[in-house]
């Protein structure tokens, strides 16, 4: 019974019925008005009144005005319907995000509680203490990573981020990040390929760019079922700029998902699947940081289990000759 009621009040059905009702009302009113107008014209002709063309002109004016008004009403209803659908979709995404993010927070907290209870109840050898401490530190890093993503996203969207950009070499920046964070990606291979053998100076907000790289690195390692995750970062010069390609051997992306993965709170797979990995914030944050740097970013994949490629497309800055920077 409940499902039947929900089907009957579905927004799409209500919208269609509203439009049909408006159109029917307009047709009936025009029909009625033409009939009345015809009767009045018959009276004018019977009594030979001097009103030639008066009713005909007035009739079409009324029809035109009514058509315009009904058209405006239909457009207004359609706009309300579109915004309602967008609001409903955003509400569902936020609800799924809260559920998934709560899961992302609850798991490491439960793990930390278990380790702390183990420490409090048992005398452990020094080797076991170090092992469990390492696990706890990993859980803390996971918590901090999730919290920092939300905080940075809030700062970027509110426009409160200190936008301090400095001229930096992109190759050196990526190499520095890889070397400084190597311990966060154990048992993984990260290679950097710069066939041009030259630097690529670019205006960067170093802190934001590191956050972007952290999300791309984490994405390549997290969505990866290979015994040894790999990430190859290639710098590919183009006549008008540069492509930075992040190529991994991960689980891949379905073609229908490629245009959605950068949406806010979006997670690939079933929307209600709480076991899906990720919180739906990382790639959206990547896109926002890229936008602040006036960089385009998009993804490519040949399909599930065939890896993914995230491509940052940069335009050559004005006044910078990347071709000449090889000898500088």
The 8 nearest C-alpha neighbors of each residue, nearest first, counted from 0:
[[1, 3, 2, 4, 5, 6, 7, 8],
 [0, 2, 4, 3, 5, 6, 7, 8],
 [3, 1, 5, 4, 0, 6, 7, 8],
 [4, 2, 6, 0, 1, 5, 7, 8],
 [3, 5, 7, 1, 6, 2, 0, 8],
 [6, 4, 2, 8, 7, 3, 9, 1],
 [5, 7, 3, 9, 4, 8, 2, 12],
 [6, 8, 4, 5, 9, 3, 12, 13],
 [9, 7, 5, 6, 10, 13, 4, 12],
 [8, 10, 6, 12, 11, 7, 5, 13],
 [11, 9, 13, 12, 14, 8, 80, 84],
 [10, 12, 14, 13, 9, 15, 80, 8],
 [13, 11, 15, 9, 14, 10, 16, 8],
 [12, 14, 10, 16, 11, 15, 17, 9],
 [13, 15, 11, 17, 12, 16, 10, 18],
 [16, 14, 12, 18, 17, 13, 19, 11],
 [15, 17, 19, 13, 18, 14, 20, 12],
 [18, 16, 20, 14, 15, 19, 13, 21],
 [17, 19, 21, 15, 20, 16, 22, 14],
 [20, 18, 16, 22, 17, 21, 23, 15],
 [21, 19, 17, 23, 18, 22, 16, 24],
 [22, 20, 24, 18, 23, 19, 17, 25],
 [21, 23, 25, 19, 24, 20, 18, 26],
 [24, 22, 20, 26, 25, 21, 19, 27],
 [25, 23, 21, 27, 22, 26, 28, 20],
 [24, 26, 22, 28, 23, 27, 29, 21],
 [27, 25, 23, 29, 28, 24, 30, 22],
 [28, 26, 30, 24, 29, 25, 31, 23],
 [27, 29, 31, 25, 30, 26, 24, 32],
 [30, 28, 32, 26, 31, 27, 33, 25],
 [31, 29, 27, 33, 28, 32, 26, 34],
 [32, 30, 28, 34, 29, 33, 27, 35],
 [31, 33, 29, 35, 34, 30, 36, 28],
 [34, 32, 36, 30, 35, 31, 37, 29],
 [33, 35, 31, 37, 32, 36, 30, 38],
 [36, 34, 38, 32, 37, 33, 31, 39],
 [35, 37, 33, 39, 38, 34, 32, 40],
 [38, 36, 40, 34, 35, 39, 33, 41],
 [37, 39, 41, 35, 36, 40, 34, 42],
 [40, 38, 42, 36, 41, 37, 35, 43],
 [39, 41, 43, 37, 42, 38, 36, 44],
 [42, 40, 38, 44, 39, 43, 45, 37],
 [41, 43, 45, 39, 40, 44, 46, 38],
 [44, 42, 40, 48, 41, 46, 45, 47],
 [43, 45, 47, 41, 42, 46, 40, 48],
 [46, 44, 42, 43, 47, 41, 48, 40],
 [45, 47, 43, 44, 48, 42, 41, 49],
 [48, 46, 44, 45, 43, 49, 42, 50],
 [47, 49, 43, 46, 50, 44, 45, 51],
 [48, 50, 51, 47, 43, 44, 46, 53],
 [51, 49, 53, 48, 52, 43, 54, 47],
 [50, 52, 53, 49, 54, 48, 55, 43],
 [53, 51, 55, 54, 56, 50, 57, 40],
 [54, 52, 56, 50, 51, 55, 57, 58],
 [53, 55, 57, 56, 52, 58, 36, 40],
 [54, 56, 58, 52, 57, 53, 59, 36],
 [57, 55, 58, 53, 54, 59, 52, 60],
 [58, 56, 54, 60, 55, 59, 61, 53],
 [59, 57, 55, 61, 56, 60, 54, 62],
 [58, 60, 62, 61, 56, 57, 63, 55],
 [61, 59, 57, 63, 62, 58, 64, 56],
 [62, 60, 64, 58, 59, 63, 65, 57],
 [61, 63, 59, 65, 60, 64, 66, 58],
 [62, 64, 60, 66, 61, 65, 59, 67],
 [63, 65, 61, 67, 66, 62, 60, 68],
 [66, 64, 68, 62, 67, 63, 61, 69],
 [65, 67, 63, 69, 64, 68, 70, 62],
 [68, 66, 70, 64, 65, 69, 71, 63],
 [69, 67, 71, 65, 70, 66, 64, 72],
 [68, 70, 72, 66, 71, 67, 65, 73],
 [71, 69, 67, 73, 68, 72, 66, 74],
 [72, 70, 74, 68, 69, 73, 75, 67],
 [71, 73, 69, 75, 70, 74, 76, 68],
 [74, 72, 70, 76, 75, 71, 77, 69],
 [73, 75, 77, 71, 72, 76, 70, 78],
 [76, 74, 72, 78, 77, 73, 71, 79],
 [75, 77, 73, 79, 74, 78, 80, 72],
 [76, 78, 80, 74, 75, 79, 73, 81],
 [79, 77, 81, 75, 80, 76, 74, 82],
 [80, 78, 76, 82, 77, 81, 83, 75],
 [79, 81, 77, 83, 78, 82, 76, 84],
 [82, 80, 78, 84, 83, 79, 77, 85],
 [83, 81, 85, 79, 84, 80, 86, 78],
 [82, 84, 80, 86, 81, 85, 79, 87],
 [83, 85, 87, 81, 82, 86, 88, 80],
 [86, 84, 82, 88, 87, 83, 89, 81],
 [87, 85, 83, 89, 84, 88, 82, 90],
 [86, 88, 84, 90, 85, 89, 83, 91],
 [87, 89, 85, 91, 90, 86, 84, 92],
 [90, 88, 92, 86, 91, 87, 93, 85],
 [91, 89, 87, 93, 88, 92, 86, 94],
 [90, 92, 94, 88, 89, 93, 95, 87],
 [93, 91, 89, 95, 94, 90, 264, 96],
 [94, 92, 96, 90, 95, 91, 89, 97],
 [93, 95, 91, 97, 96, 92, 90, 98],
 [96, 94, 98, 92, 93, 97, 99, 91],
 [95, 97, 93, 99, 94, 98, 264, 100],
 [98, 96, 100, 94, 95, 99, 101, 93],
 [99, 97, 95, 101, 96, 100, 94, 102],
 [98, 100, 102, 96, 101, 97, 273, 278],
 [101, 99, 103, 97, 102, 278, 98, 96],
 [100, 102, 104, 98, 103, 99, 97, 105],
 [101, 103, 99, 105, 100, 104, 106, 98],
 [102, 104, 100, 101, 105, 106, 99, 278],
 [105, 103, 101, 102, 106, 107, 100, 142],
 [104, 106, 102, 108, 103, 107, 101, 109],
 [105, 107, 109, 108, 104, 103, 102, 110],
 [108, 106, 110, 138, 109, 105, 111, 104],
 [109, 107, 111, 105, 110, 106, 112, 104],
 [110, 108, 112, 106, 107, 111, 105, 113],
 [109, 111, 107, 113, 108, 112, 106, 114],
 [112, 110, 108, 114, 113, 109, 135, 107],
 [113, 111, 109, 115, 110, 114, 116, 108],
 [112, 114, 110, 116, 111, 115, 117, 109],
 [115, 113, 117, 111, 116, 112, 118, 110],
 [114, 116, 118, 112, 117, 113, 111, 119],
 [117, 115, 119, 113, 118, 114, 112, 120],
 [116, 118, 114, 115, 120, 119, 121, 113],
 [119, 117, 115, 116, 121, 120, 114, 122],
 [118, 120, 116, 117, 121, 115, 122, 114],
 [121, 119, 117, 118, 116, 122, 115, 123],
 [122, 120, 118, 117, 119, 123, 116, 124],
 [121, 123, 124, 118, 120, 119, 117, 128],
 [124, 122, 121, 127, 128, 125, 118, 126],
 [123, 125, 127, 126, 128, 122, 129, 121],
 [124, 126, 128, 127, 129, 123, 130, 122],
 [127, 125, 129, 128, 124, 130, 123, 131],
 [128, 126, 130, 124, 129, 125, 123, 131],
 [129, 127, 125, 131, 126, 130, 132, 123],
 [128, 130, 132, 126, 127, 131, 133, 125],
 [129, 131, 127, 133, 132, 128, 126, 134],
 [132, 130, 134, 133, 128, 129, 127, 135],
 [131, 133, 129, 135, 134, 130, 128, 136],
 [132, 134, 136, 130, 131, 135, 129, 137],
 [135, 133, 131, 137, 132, 136, 138, 130],
 [136, 134, 132, 138, 137, 133, 111, 139],
 [135, 137, 139, 133, 138, 134, 140, 132],
 [136, 138, 140, 134, 135, 139, 141, 133],
 [139, 137, 141, 107, 135, 136, 140, 142],
 [138, 140, 136, 142, 141, 137, 143, 135],
 [141, 139, 137, 143, 138, 142, 144, 136],
 [140, 142, 138, 144, 139, 143, 137, 145],
 [143, 141, 139, 145, 144, 140, 146, 138],
 [142, 144, 140, 146, 141, 145, 147, 139],
 [143, 145, 141, 147, 142, 146, 140, 148],
 [146, 144, 148, 142, 143, 147, 141, 149],
 [145, 147, 143, 149, 148, 144, 142, 150],
 [146, 148, 150, 144, 149, 145, 143, 151],
 [149, 147, 145, 151, 146, 150, 152, 144],
 [148, 150, 152, 146, 147, 151, 153, 145],
 [151, 149, 147, 153, 152, 148, 154, 146],
 [152, 150, 154, 148, 153, 149, 147, 155],
 [151, 153, 149, 155, 150, 154, 148, 156],
 [154, 152, 150, 156, 151, 155, 157, 149],
 [155, 153, 151, 157, 159, 152, 160, 156],
 [154, 156, 152, 158, 157, 153, 160, 151],
 [155, 157, 153, 158, 154, 152, 159, 287],
 [156, 158, 154, 159, 155, 153, 160, 152],
 [159, 157, 155, 156, 160, 154, 161, 153],
 [160, 158, 154, 157, 161, 155, 156, 153],
 [159, 161, 154, 155, 158, 162, 157, 151],
 [162, 160, 163, 159, 158, 204, 155, 154],
 [161, 163, 160, 164, 204, 159, 291, 207],
 [164, 162, 204, 161, 165, 203, 205, 160],
 [163, 165, 204, 203, 202, 162, 166, 205],
 [166, 164, 202, 203, 167, 204, 163, 205],
 [165, 167, 202, 201, 200, 203, 164, 168],
 [168, 166, 200, 201, 165, 169, 202, 203],
 [167, 169, 200, 199, 171, 170, 198, 172],
 [168, 170, 172, 171, 199, 200, 167, 173],
 [169, 171, 173, 172, 168, 174, 198, 199],
 [172, 170, 174, 168, 173, 169, 175, 198],
 [173, 171, 169, 175, 170, 174, 168, 176],
 [172, 174, 176, 170, 175, 171, 177, 169],
 [175, 173, 171, 177, 176, 172, 170, 178],
 [176, 174, 172, 178, 173, 177, 171, 179],
 [177, 175, 173, 179, 174, 178, 180, 172],
 [176, 178, 174, 180, 175, 179, 181, 173],
 [177, 179, 175, 181, 176, 180, 174, 182],
 [180, 178, 176, 177, 181, 175, 182, 174],
 [181, 179, 177, 182, 183, 178, 176, 184],
 [180, 182, 178, 183, 184, 177, 179, 185],
 [181, 183, 180, 184, 185, 179, 178, 186],
 [184, 182, 181, 180, 185, 137, 217, 179],
 [183, 185, 182, 181, 187, 186, 180, 220],
 [186, 184, 187, 182, 183, 181, 188, 227],
 [185, 187, 227, 184, 188, 228, 226, 229],
 [188, 186, 228, 185, 227, 184, 229, 189],
 [187, 189, 229, 230, 228, 190, 186, 227],
 [188, 190, 230, 231, 229, 187, 191, 177],
 [191, 189, 231, 232, 230, 188, 192, 229],
 [190, 192, 232, 231, 233, 193, 189, 174],
 [191, 193, 233, 232, 194, 234, 190, 231],
 [192, 194, 234, 195, 196, 233, 191, 235],
 [195, 193, 196, 192, 234, 235, 233, 197],
 [194, 196, 197, 193, 236, 235, 234, 325],
 [197, 195, 194, 193, 198, 325, 192, 234],
 [196, 198, 325, 195, 324, 199, 193, 326],
 [197, 199, 168, 200, 170, 324, 325, 196],
 [198, 200, 168, 169, 321, 201, 170, 197],
 [201, 199, 168, 167, 169, 166, 198, 202],
 [200, 202, 166, 167, 203, 168, 199, 169],
 [201, 203, 166, 165, 164, 167, 200, 204],
 [204, 202, 164, 165, 205, 201, 166, 167],
 [203, 205, 164, 207, 163, 206, 208, 165],
 [204, 206, 208, 203, 207, 209, 164, 165],
 [207, 205, 209, 208, 204, 210, 203, 211],
 [208, 206, 210, 209, 204, 205, 211, 288],
 [207, 209, 211, 205, 210, 206, 204, 212],
 [208, 210, 212, 206, 207, 211, 213, 205],
 [211, 209, 213, 207, 208, 212, 214, 206],
 [210, 212, 208, 285, 214, 209, 213, 207],
 [213, 211, 209, 215, 214, 210, 216, 208],
 [214, 212, 210, 216, 211, 215, 217, 209],
 [213, 215, 217, 211, 212, 216, 281, 218],
 [214, 216, 218, 212, 217, 213, 219, 211],
 [215, 217, 213, 219, 218, 214, 212, 220],
 [218, 216, 214, 220, 219, 215, 221, 213],
 [217, 219, 215, 221, 216, 220, 214, 222],
 [220, 218, 216, 217, 222, 221, 247, 215],
 [221, 219, 217, 223, 218, 222, 228, 216],
 [222, 220, 218, 223, 217, 219, 276, 224],
 [223, 221, 220, 249, 219, 250, 218, 224],
 [222, 224, 249, 250, 220, 221, 225, 228],
 [223, 225, 249, 250, 226, 222, 228, 221],
 [224, 226, 227, 228, 223, 249, 248, 250],
 [227, 225, 228, 224, 186, 223, 187, 229],
 [228, 226, 225, 187, 186, 229, 188, 224],
 [229, 227, 187, 225, 220, 223, 188, 226],
 [230, 228, 188, 247, 248, 187, 189, 227],
 [231, 229, 247, 189, 246, 188, 190, 232],
 [230, 232, 190, 246, 189, 245, 191, 233],
 [233, 231, 245, 191, 244, 192, 190, 246],
 [232, 234, 192, 244, 243, 191, 193, 235],
 [235, 233, 243, 193, 242, 192, 236, 244],
 [234, 236, 242, 241, 233, 243, 237, 193],
 [237, 235, 241, 242, 240, 234, 238, 195],
 [236, 238, 240, 241, 239, 235, 242, 314],
 [239, 237, 240, 236, 241, 315, 314, 322],
 [240, 238, 237, 314, 315, 241, 236, 313],
 [241, 239, 314, 315, 237, 313, 238, 236],
 [240, 242, 236, 313, 237, 235, 312, 314],
 [241, 243, 312, 235, 311, 234, 244, 236],
 [244, 242, 234, 311, 233, 310, 235, 241],
 [243, 245, 310, 233, 232, 309, 246, 242],
 [246, 244, 232, 309, 308, 231, 310, 247],
 [245, 247, 308, 231, 230, 307, 244, 232],
 [248, 246, 230, 306, 229, 249, 307, 219],
 [249, 247, 306, 229, 228, 305, 307, 223],
 [248, 250, 223, 306, 247, 251, 222, 219],
 [249, 251, 304, 223, 306, 303, 222, 305],
 [252, 250, 306, 303, 307, 304, 305, 302],
 [253, 251, 302, 303, 300, 254, 256, 307],
 [252, 254, 302, 256, 255, 303, 257, 251],
 [253, 255, 256, 257, 252, 302, 300, 301],
 [256, 254, 253, 257, 258, 259, 252, 302],
 [255, 257, 259, 253, 254, 258, 260, 252],
 [258, 256, 254, 259, 255, 260, 298, 252],
 [257, 259, 256, 260, 255, 261, 254, 298],
 [260, 258, 256, 262, 257, 261, 265, 255],
 [259, 261, 262, 257, 265, 258, 256, 266],
 [262, 260, 283, 282, 259, 286, 263, 265],
 [263, 261, 265, 260, 259, 283, 264, 282],
 [262, 264, 283, 265, 280, 279, 261, 92],
 [265, 263, 279, 280, 96, 92, 262, 266],
 [266, 264, 279, 262, 263, 260, 267, 92],
 [267, 265, 279, 268, 264, 260, 270, 277],
 [266, 268, 256, 265, 260, 269, 270, 275],
 [269, 267, 270, 266, 275, 272, 271, 256],
 [268, 270, 272, 271, 267, 266, 275, 273],
 [271, 269, 272, 268, 95, 266, 267, 92],
 [272, 270, 269, 273, 95, 268, 274, 275],
 [273, 271, 269, 274, 270, 275, 268, 99],
 [272, 274, 275, 99, 271, 98, 102, 95],
 [273, 275, 272, 276, 99, 102, 271, 277],
 [276, 274, 273, 272, 277, 268, 266, 267],
 [275, 277, 274, 278, 222, 266, 221, 273],
 [278, 276, 279, 275, 266, 99, 103, 280],
 [277, 279, 100, 280, 99, 96, 264, 276],
 [280, 278, 264, 265, 266, 277, 281, 263],
 [279, 281, 283, 264, 278, 282, 284, 263],
 [282, 280, 284, 283, 214, 279, 285, 148],
 [283, 281, 285, 261, 284, 280, 286, 260],
 [282, 284, 261, 286, 280, 263, 285, 281],
 [283, 285, 287, 281, 282, 286, 280, 152],
 [286, 284, 282, 211, 288, 283, 287, 289],
 [285, 287, 289, 283, 284, 288, 290, 282],
 [286, 288, 290, 284, 289, 285, 283, 291],
 [289, 287, 291, 285, 290, 286, 284, 292],
 [288, 290, 294, 286, 292, 287, 291, 285],
 [289, 291, 293, 287, 292, 288, 294, 286],
 [290, 292, 288, 289, 293, 287, 294, 286],
 [291, 293, 289, 290, 294, 288, 203, 202],
 [294, 292, 290, 291, 289, 295, 313, 314],
 [293, 295, 289, 313, 292, 290, 312, 296],
 [294, 296, 312, 311, 289, 313, 293, 290],
 [297, 295, 311, 310, 312, 294, 286, 289],
 [296, 298, 310, 309, 295, 311, 299, 257],
 [299, 297, 309, 308, 310, 257, 300, 307],
 [298, 300, 308, 307, 309, 257, 297, 301],
 [301, 299, 307, 302, 252, 251, 308, 306],
 [300, 302, 305, 299, 303, 251, 306, 252],
 [301, 303, 253, 252, 300, 251, 305, 254],
 [302, 304, 251, 252, 305, 250, 253, 301],
 [305, 303, 250, 251, 306, 302, 249, 248],
 [306, 304, 251, 303, 302, 301, 250, 248],
 [305, 307, 251, 248, 249, 247, 250, 304],
 [308, 306, 300, 251, 247, 299, 246, 249],
 [307, 309, 246, 299, 245, 298, 300, 310],
 [310, 308, 298, 245, 244, 297, 299, 307],
 [309, 311, 244, 296, 297, 243, 298, 312],
 [310, 312, 296, 243, 242, 295, 313, 244],
 [313, 311, 242, 295, 294, 241, 296, 310],
 [314, 312, 241, 294, 240, 242, 311, 315],
 [313, 315, 240, 239, 316, 241, 312, 294],
 [314, 316, 240, 239, 313, 317, 319, 241],
 [317, 315, 319, 314, 318, 201, 320, 240],
 [316, 318, 319, 315, 320, 314, 201, 321],
 [317, 319, 316, 320, 315, 321, 200, 201],
 [320, 318, 317, 316, 321, 315, 200, 324],
 [319, 321, 322, 323, 324, 318, 315, 316],
 [320, 322, 324, 323, 199, 319, 325, 315],
 [321, 323, 320, 324, 325, 197, 326, 319],
 [324, 322, 325, 320, 321, 326, 327, 319],
 [323, 325, 327, 321, 326, 322, 320, 198],
 [326, 324, 197, 323, 327, 322, 198, 196],
 [327, 325, 324, 323, 197, 322, 198, 321],
 [326, 324, 325, 323, 198, 197, 321, 322]]
